Amino acid sequence: MNSRLVLILGLAALGILDFVCIRTTRPAVEKELLSRSVAVLKENQIPSGGVSFDGRDALLAGVKGSPEVSDRAKQLVQDVEGVRIVTIEFIPGTLAPPVDPVQAKLDAMLRGKRIEFAGQSATLTAAGRAMLDRIVPILAAAPEVDIEIRELTNSRAAVVKAYLVAKGIAPIRLSAIGTPGGGTSEFAVAGGK
């Protein structure tokens, strides 16, 4: 065989071998780097939904200002062994306003429930008082937070406020508002929801 043909066949074989090795190894490398990057982000309580890999190059995608595309997230992924570069891509959208932790607890407590009153009156039932008794510790644990009590009528809102004050919640922290047509009890961190 002529040496030129041997050289061409050798280069072709090398190219095929390189192509096959890269095609079979690359997905495994990407999967491993993704797994380790997601783990380090979760460990640091950073959402990892916008992480992807192209070979050893990471892409962090998210709304500008979100933790997914923060400098901290970028550094954490960059520190994962094997990651070559980390690029950030901003996607259109706006950040949801942060939910106050007290508001989140109140929402969870009231989800699917309501403060019960006797008929159309402003008299709390035993179940209504029991529900308020479960809300008192949430409010007591956050004395710096002001709360708006929203009820169907002003008189019902005032009764709820009076009950909470009797249980030790400072009256200055509570405002009672009637919301005709609302129909459900709602507690809102003042200035929020």
Secondary structure, DSSP 8 states (H G I E B T S, - for coil): --HHHHHHHHHHHHHHHHHHHHHHHHHHHHHHHHHHHHHHHHHTT---TTEEEETTEEEEEEETTSGGGSHHHHHHHHTSTT---EEEEEES--------HHHHHHHHHHTT----BSTTSS-B-HHHHHHHHHHHHHHHT-TT--EEEEESSHHHHHHHHHHHHHTT--GGGEEEEE-TT--S-EEEETT--
